C-alpha cells in the first residue's frame, strides 16, 4: 500500500507532492488530464508562499524571466489602490509567473525528489477503512494510507468523502482573454474615451485592460448574466465588450479565452478520516490574488505532518492540527475577498464616495500595513497553548541575517531540507552541533530529526527559535522548549538544554 495519493496536479497538488518527497516519502499524484494544461489561469503568486519558496531554494529559479519579483510598489484592494512607495518593509511579496510554467517547475522538482505523477487517471470512487483509502480510477484501482484532494472547486474527492461546501455563487460572469498585442494605454486612438489600465466601470459592467508581459494584452469583461453554454468565442467576447462600453476595441489575436463565475465557499471540514482537502477543493474566494497563496501554504502545512506521522516520529493526532490551523486562515481570506467584492460592487455615487474615502484612509501607514499583512498572510498566528508563549510562537519565522560557523546565512537558507530547525542564538557561533547544515548527517541516534544551528544576529528576537518545516515558529525561548519539541516533533534536539526558570 502506498503512503499518500494526491488527486490533482495543479500548483497545490504539485507543491504537496514536492514537500512530501522532500520529507522522504514517495507520493503519487493522480491527474485526470492526459497532458499538462497550457492555460494561464493564474499569472503570479502573492503572499507568504513567496517566502516559503525562498525557504526551499526555489524562488530564484521561479523568478527567472519574471516581469516582477519582490515587494510591489502598490496593490489593489477591491479597486481601492494600496500605495506602498515610501513605506519601508511592507510585508506583501509578489512573483509574476504564469501557471503553466509554475506547474512545470513544481512537477520537475517533485519528480526529481521521487514523487510520481500519473496523468489520465480520473477518480470515480472512494472508500476508506481503518488502514487506508481505496480510490477507484478510470484506469483501475489504487490504495494508500492517506489521500488528499487537490482537485479544484468541483472536487470529486470532496464529494465522495461527504464533505459539505457551503457558500454563494456570483450573479456576474467574467469573460477573460489574453491577446497578442501591446500593453493598454494611453487609448487616444480607441473609439471610447476615458479608458485606463485596470478596471473601467460603466453602468452595464466593468472592463479590465492590463498587461503582465510584453506583447500580451489581458482584457476582461464582467457583467450580470449567465455564463456561456460552451467555450468562449471571439465573437462572444467582442459582444460582451460592446454591451459594457458601447463600442468595439482592437484586441488583437486571441491566445486564450475563458469565462468564470466567482464563488465564495469554504469546506465544512478539511478532513474526513484519512482523506484531506487542500487548495480550491477546500475553498473558493470571490476575488483573485489569494487562492494559490492559501492553497500552497496549506500544502506545506499538511506535508510535514503527514510525513512525520507516516515515518513514526509523532502520533497520528498531529494531523488534527491541520484543519485547526488552516481552516481559520482560509476563512479570513474568504472574508477579506468578500470585502473586496463589496467595494467593487458598491454602485453609483455612493460607491464612488466609499472607495474615495477608503483610499484616503489606506494612505495612512497603519491601515496600509494592516492590509498588506492581511493580503500577504503574515497576520496569521497559530495560537499556542499556555500563557508563557513568546510573541513569535505560532508566527512565520522572520528571515534573520545570521553569523554561523559556516559563514553568513539567512534563516531561509537553513530551511532548504524541509526539516525542523532549532536556532540557538544564546552564545553565537561555536562548536558545530549535529545537523546537515553543520556538515553532519541527519537522524543521529537519540538526536531525533531536529537540525541544531548556533548563530549570532544583530538583534535576536529570542534566545532560541524552534522552527517547523513549514516555516512557522513552534516555540521561542528556552522555558518550555523541551516540551514543545516533544509535542511537535516527538523528540528533543541534541545538545540543547533549557535554561532553568
ZAMARGU-4260 file (C-alpha; in steps of 0.2 Angstrom, whole numbers, plus 5000, padded with zeros to 4 digits):
<rodrens>
0) 5000/5000/5000 | 5006/5017/4995 | 5008/5031/5008 | 4999/5046/5000 | 4989/5048/4985
5) 4986/5066/4979 | 4972/5070/4967 | 4975/5084/4956 | 4992/5090/4948 | 4989/5109/4949
10) 5001/5120/4959 | 4994/5115/4976 | 4995/5096/4972 | 5012/5098/4965 | 5018/5108/4980
15) 5011/5095/4991 | 5020/5081/4981 | 5037/5090/4982 | 5036/5093/5001 | 5031/5075/5004
20) 5045/5069/4993 | 5057/5081/5002 | 5052/5073/5018 | 5057/5056/5012 | 5040/5049/5006
25) 5036/5043/4988 | 5019/5051/4985 | 5009/5048/4969 | 4999/5062/4960 | 4984/5057/4950
30) 4978/5069/4937 | 4963/5066/4925 | 4970/5077/4911 | 4981/5067/4900 | 4993/5082/4897
35) 4998/5097/4907 | 4987/5112/4904 | 4995/5127/4895 | 4981/5139/4900 | 4987/5154/4910
40) 4973/5153/4923 | 4984/5162/4936 | 4998/5174/4932 | 5008/5175/4948 | 5009/5172/4967
45) 5007/5184/4980 | 5009/5182/4999 | 5019/5171/5011 | 5021/5157/4998 | 5034/5168/4990
50) 5044/5167/5006 | 5041/5148/5008 | 5048/5146/4991 | 5063/5155/4996 | 5065/5143/5011
55) 5065/5129/4999 | 5078/5137/4987 | 5065/5138/4973 | 5062/5157/4972 | 5077/5161/4961
60) 5073/5148/4948 | 5054/5153/4948 | 5059/5171/4946 | 5070/5168/4930 | 5062/5178/4916
65) 5048/5185/4928 | 5041/5203/4925 | 5042/5206/4944 | 5048/5198/4960 | 5049/5206/4976
70) 5039/5220/4986 | 5027/5228/4974 | 5025/5247/4974 | 5006/5245/4976 | 4992/5233/4975
75) 4973/5235/4973 | 4961/5231/4986 | 4944/5230/4979 | 4948/5244/4966 | 4955/5254/4980
80) 4973/5256/4977 | 4986/5252/4991 | 5002/5263/4988 | 5017/5256/4997 | 5030/5268/4990
85) 5039/5277/5004 | 5034/5264/5017 | 5049/5253/5022 | 5047/5234/5024 | 5029/5232/5019
90) 5026/5213/5020 | 5017/5209/5004 | 5028/5199/4991 | 5024/5196/4973 | 5031/5184/4960
95) 5024/5186/4942 | 5024/5168/4934 | 5011/5160/4923 | 5003/5145/4929 | 5009/5133/4916
100) 5027/5137/4920 | 5024/5136/4938 | 5016/5119/4937 | 5030/5113/4925 | 5044/5118/4938
105) 5035/5111/4953 | 5032/5095/4943 | 5050/5094/4939 | 5055/5097/4957 | 5043/5084/4964
110) 5048/5070/4951 | 5067/5074/4955 | 5064/5071/4973 | 5055/5054/4970 | 5036/5058/4968
115) 5027/5050/4954 | 5014/5059/4943 | 5001/5048/4934 | 4991/5058/4921 | 4975/5052/4913
120) 4969/5045/4929 | 4951/5051/4934 | 4945/5047/4952 | 4927/5039/4951 | 4925/5031/4968
125) 4932/5032/4986 | 4931/5021/5001 | 4941/5021/5017 | 4944/5010/5032 | 4954/5010/5047
130) 4970/5006/5037 | 4969/5016/5022 | 4959/5024/5007 | 4954/5015/4991 | 4952/5025/4976
135) 4943/5019/4960 | 4950/5026/4945 | 4946/5026/4926 | 4962/5016/4924 | 4959/5004/4939
140) 4961/5004/4957 | 4974/5010/4970 | 4976/5011/4988 | 4985/5022/5000 | 4986/5026/5019
145) 4980/5043/5016 | 4973/5053/5001 | 4972/5072/4998 | 4960/5081/4987 | 4968/5095/4977
150) 4956/5093/4963 | 4949/5110/4962 | 4932/5119/4966 | 4922/5104/4958 | 4932/5092/4969
155) 4927/5074/4966 | 4937/5069/4982 | 4927/5081/4992 | 4910/5075/4986 | 4915/5057/4988
160) 4921/5060/5006 | 4905/5068/5010 | 4911/5085/5015 | 4899/5100/5013 | 4905/5115/5003
165) 4893/5129/5008 | 4893/5147/5001 | 4887/5158/4987 | 4888/5159/4968 | 4890/5176/4960
170) 4877/5183/4948 | 4890/5190/4937 | 4901/5182/4924 | 4919/5186/4920 | 4925/5183/4902
175) 4944/5184/4902 | 4956/5184/4887 | 4974/5185/4883 | 4978/5193/4866 | 4993/5195/4856
180) 4995/5214/4856 | 5003/5229/4865 | 5000/5234/4883 | 4985/5245/4886 | 4985/5264/4886
185) 4985/5279/4883 | 4970/5275/4872 | 4970/5291/4862 | 4966/5280/4846 | 4952/5270/4854
190) 4934/5273/4850 | 4930/5275/4868 | 4937/5290/4878 | 4942/5289/4896 | 4948/5271/4897
195) 4963/5267/4908 | 4974/5252/4913 | 4965/5242/4926 | 4946/5241/4929 | 4934/5253/4920
200) 4917/5255/4927 | 4901/5258/4916 | 4883/5257/4920 | 4882/5240/4912 | 4898/5232/4919
205) 4916/5233/4920 | 4931/5231/4908 | 4948/5226/4913 | 4964/5231/4902 | 4981/5227/4908
210) 4997/5218/4903 | 5009/5207/4913 | 5022/5203/4899 | 5027/5212/4883 | 5016/5208/4868
215) 5001/5201/4878 | 4986/5211/4882 | 4974/5205/4896 | 4956/5210/4894 | 4942/5205/4905
220) 4923/5209/4904 | 4912/5207/4920 | 4893/5209/4918 | 4877/5202/4925 | 4871/5186/4917
225) 4873/5168/4914 | 4889/5161/4908 | 4890/5155/4890 | 4884/5137/4887 | 4901/5132/4878
230) 4918/5138/4876 | 4920/5157/4874 | 4922/5163/4856 | 4930/5179/4850 | 4913/5185/4845
235) 4906/5181/4862 | 4920/5192/4869 | 4918/5206/4857 | 4899/5206/4860 | 4902/5207/4879
240) 4914/5222/4877 | 4901/5231/4866 | 4887/5228/4880 | 4898/5235/4893 | 4907/5250/4884
245) 4895/5253/4869 | 4909/5251/4856 | 4922/5239/4849 | 4940/5238/4855 | 4955/5232/4844
250) 4960/5217/4855 | 4972/5208/4843 | 4973/5189/4840 | 4966/5179/4855 | 4978/5167/4864
255) 4966/5161/4877 | 4948/5164/4881 | 4938/5158/4896 | 4923/5163/4907 | 4921/5160/4925
260) 4908/5164/4939 | 4915/5168/4956 | 4910/5158/4971 | 4913/5161/4990 | 4914/5144/4998
265) 4923/5136/5012 | 4923/5117/5016 | 4914/5112/5032 | 4929/5101/5036 | 4947/5099/5030
270) 4947/5081/5034 | 4936/5066/5034 | 4945/5051/5041 | 4960/5048/5031 | 4955/5060/5017
275) 4961/5078/5017 | 4957/5093/5006 | 4969/5107/5001 | 4968/5122/4989 | 4952/5126/4979
280) 4945/5109/4984 | 4943/5117/5002 | 4939/5135/4997 | 4934/5147/4983 | 4937/5165/4985
285) 4927/5178/4976 | 4941/5190/4972 | 4958/5185/4965 | 4975/5185/4972 | 4973/5174/4987
290) 4969/5156/4981 | 4987/5150/4977 | 4994/5158/4992 | 4982/5150/5004 | 4982/5133/4995
295) 5001/5131/4993 | 5004/5136/5011 | 4991/5123/5016 | 5001/5110/5006 | 5017/5114/5016
300) 5007/5113/5032 | 5000/5096/5029 | 5015/5088/5021 | 5027/5089/5035 | 5014/5082/5047
305) 5009/5068/5036 | 5027/5063/5034 | 5030/5064/5052 | 5016/5053/5056 | 5020/5040/5042
310) 5038/5039/5047 | 5033/5035/5065 | 5040/5051/5073 | 5024/5058/5081 | 5007/5051/5085
315) 4993/5052/5072 | 4985/5066/5082 | 4996/5079/5075 | 4986/5078/5059 | 4971/5085/5069
320) 4981/5102/5069 | 4980/5104/5050 | 4961/5109/5050 | 4963/5118/5066 | 4977/5129/5059
325) 4972/5131/5041 | 4953/5132/5040 | 4953/5149/5050 | 4966/5156/5038 | 4955/5151/5023
330) 4940/5159/5032 | 4950/5175/5035 | 4955/5175/5016 | 4937/5172/5012 | 4931/5187/5022
335) 4944/5199/5015 | 4940/5194/4997 | 4921/5196/5001 | 4925/5214/5007 | 4935/5217/4991
340) 4920/5212/4980 | 4908/5223/4991 | 4919/5238/4987 | 4920/5234/4969 | 4901/5231/4968
345) 4895/5247/4978 | 4886/5256/4964 | 4884/5274/4959 | 4889/5290/4968 | 4888/5281/4985
350) 4900/5268/4979 | 4912/5280/4972 | 4912/5290/4988 | 4915/5275/4998 | 4930/5270/4988
355) 4937/5288/4988 | 4936/5289/5007 | 4944/5272/5010 | 4958/5277/4998 | 4961/5292/5009
360) 4961/5280/5025 | 4973/5267/5016 | 4986/5281/5013 | 4990/5281/5032 | 5004/5269/5036
365) 4995/5259/5050 | 4980/5253/5040 | 4991/5251/5024 | 5002/5240/5034 | 4987/5230/5041
370) 4980/5227/5024 | 4997/5222/5017 | 4999/5209/5031 | 4981/5203/5028 | 4985/5200/5009
375) 5002/5193/5012 | 4996/5181/5026 | 5009/5187/5039 | 4995/5191/5051 | 4992/5173/5053
380) 4996/5166/5070 | 4993/5148/5076 | 4988/5151/5094 | 5000/5142/5106 | 4994/5134/5122
385) 4999/5142/5138 | 5002/5160/5144 | 5021/5158/5143 | 5022/5159/5124 | 5033/5171/5116
390) 5025/5183/5103 | 5034/5174/5089 | 5027/5157/5094 | 5015/5152/5080 | 5020/5165/5068
395) 5031/5163/5052 | 5049/5165/5056 | 5057/5182/5052 | 5072/5180/5039 | 5085/5185/5051
400) 5103/5188/5045 | 5114/5176/5054 | 5133/5173/5058 | 5136/5154/5059 | 5151/5143/5059
405) 5148/5140/5041 | 5148/5159/5037 | 5134/5172/5034 | 5117/5165/5031 | 5099/5169/5031
410) 5086/5159/5041 | 5078/5154/5024 | 5094/5145/5019 | 5093/5134/5035 | 5076/5128/5029
415) 5081/5120/5012 | 5079/5102/5018 | 5062/5105/5025 | 5066/5099/5042 | 5063/5106/5060
420) 5077/5118/5065 | 5082/5123/5082 | 5091/5140/5080 | 5101/5144/5096 | 5105/5162/5097
425) 5112/5162/5115 | 5130/5161/5113 | 5134/5164/5095 | 5144/5153/5083 | 5153/5139/5092
430) 5156/5120/5091 | 5146/5113/5077 | 5131/5103/5083 | 5123/5088/5074 | 5113/5093/5058
435) 5116/5093/5040 | 5118/5112/5040 | 5134/5109/5050 | 5140/5095/5039 | 5134/5081/5050
440) 5121/5069/5043 | 5103/5069/5049 | 5094/5057/5061 | 5108/5053/5073 | 5103/5040/5086
445) 5094/5049/5101 | 5095/5065/5092 | 5079/5065/5083 | 5077/5074/5066 | 5079/5092/5073
450) 5094/5102/5065 | 5103/5112/5078 | 5111/5128/5072 | 5121/5140/5083 | 5122/5158/5077
455) 5123/5176/5081 | 5112/5190/5074 | 5111/5209/5077 | 5095/5209/5087 | 5090/5191/5092
460) 5071/5191/5095 | 5073/5176/5107 | 5086/5165/5114 | 5081/5151/5104 | 5069/5148/5090
465) 5061/5131/5086 | 5056/5132/5068 | 5044/5120/5060 | 5047/5113/5042 | 5033/5125/5035
470) 5042/5140/5042 | 5032/5143/5057 | 5039/5145/5075 | 5034/5130/5085 | 5042/5138/5101
475) 5053/5153/5105 | 5063/5154/5121 | 5071/5141/5132 | 5057/5139/5145 | 5046/5126/5139
480) 5057/5122/5124 | 5059/5103/5128 | 5040/5101/5130 | 5037/5110/5113 | 5050/5099/5104
485) 5042/5083/5111 | 5024/5089/5107 | 5028/5094/5089 | 5042/5083/5084 | 5042/5068/5096
490) 5060/5071/5102 | 5072/5084/5109 | 5086/5092/5100 | 5103/5086/5104 | 5115/5097/5113
495) 5102/5110/5119 | 5097/5112/5137 | 5083/5123/5143 | 5088/5137/5154 | 5081/5134/5172
500) 5066/5145/5175
</rodrens>
